[in-house]
Amino acid sequence: MLYKTDVRFFTYLLSTGAPWKGTIGKAEIIVNLKDIEMDSIVYKKPDNCIISNGQLIWTFLDFEPTSNDDIEIKYNSNKILYTGKKPISPVYIVDKISITNLI
């Protein structure tokens, strides 16, 4: 949460993969926007994001991550359709292997 605002955020640090040997063949980061209205998103980076069916999707090929590639999403909490669930459920796919429930 940003201090004294209704803006909330989600960050996923892809830069932690920087010391890996060689490139990552393909990385696909999918963030499911459960209980968050798409128009509540006020900021997202990096720019190569595709929006589809309530998801934000980033795809990287021959990828050597840096801090410029870290995923950042900011959204207005006034537009959340609160159900008591965590509002963002990310699914990470690296080289065709799905990894879930990391947070």
SULCOR-V96399 format. One record per pair of residues at least 24 apart in sequence whose ideal C-beta (glycine too) atoms are under 8 Angstrom apart, sorted by the first residue. I is the first residue (numbers start at 1). J is the second residue. D is the distance in Angstrom with one decimal. If there is no record, write none. Layout:
i	j	d
I	J	D
I	J	D
//
This chain:
i	j	d
1	77	7.7
2	74	7.7
6	76	5.4
6	77	4.7
6	78	4.9
7	42	6.3
7	74	5.4
7	75	7.1
7	76	6.1
7	77	7.1
8	74	7.2
8	75	5.7
8	76	7.9
8	77	4.8
8	87	7.6
9	72	6.8
9	73	6.5
9	74	4.6
9	75	7.4
10	71	7.6
10	72	7.5
10	73	4.6
10	75	7.9
10	88	4.9
10	90	7.8
11	70	6.5
11	71	6.7
11	72	5.3
11	73	7.8
12	70	6.8
12	71	4.1
12	90	6.4
12	92	7.9
13	67	7.9
13	70	5.1
14	60	8.0
14	65	4.1
14	69	4.6
14	70	5.4
14	71	6.5
15	65	5.3
15	66	5.7
15	67	4.5
15	69	6.6
15	70	5.4
16	65	7.7
17	63	8.0
17	65	4.6
18	64	7.1
18	65	5.5
18	66	6.3
23	62	4.7
23	63	5.8
23	64	5.2
24	60	7.0
24	62	7.7
24	63	4.2
24	64	7.4
24	65	7.3
24	94	6.4
24	95	6.9
25	61	7.3
25	62	6.8
25	63	7.7
25	95	5.3
26	59	7.2
26	60	7.0
26	61	5.5
26	63	7.4
26	94	7.6
26	95	6.0
26	96	7.3
27	58	8.0
27	59	7.4
27	60	4.5
27	63	5.1
27	65	7.8
27	92	7.9
27	93	7.3
27	94	5.1
27	95	7.6
28	57	6.8
28	58	7.1
28	59	4.9
28	60	7.6
28	92	7.9
28	93	4.2
28	94	7.7
29	57	7.2
29	58	4.5
29	59	8.0
29	71	5.8
29	90	7.0
29	92	5.9
29	93	7.6
30	55	5.4
30	56	7.4
30	57	5.2
30	90	7.0
30	91	4.6
30	92	7.6
30	93	6.8
31	55	6.5
31	56	4.5
31	57	7.8
31	71	7.2
31	73	6.5
31	88	5.9
31	89	7.8
31	90	4.9
31	91	7.8
32	88	7.2
32	89	4.7
32	90	7.1
32	91	6.6
33	87	7.7
33	88	6.7
34	85	6.4
34	86	7.8
34	87	6.4
34	88	7.2
34	89	5.6
35	80	5.7
35	81	4.8
35	82	6.5
35	83	5.4
35	85	6.1
35	87	5.0
36	75	5.7
36	79	7.1
36	80	5.5
36	81	7.5
36	87	5.1
36	88	6.9
37	79	4.4
37	80	7.5
37	81	6.9
39	79	6.8
40	75	4.6
40	76	4.5
40	77	7.8
40	78	7.5
40	79	3.4
40	80	6.9
41	73	6.5
41	74	7.4
41	75	5.1
42	74	5.1
42	75	6.2
42	76	5.8
43	72	7.0
43	73	7.2
43	74	4.1
44	71	8.0
44	72	6.8
44	73	5.0
44	74	7.5
45	70	7.8
45	71	7.4
45	72	4.9
46	71	7.5
//
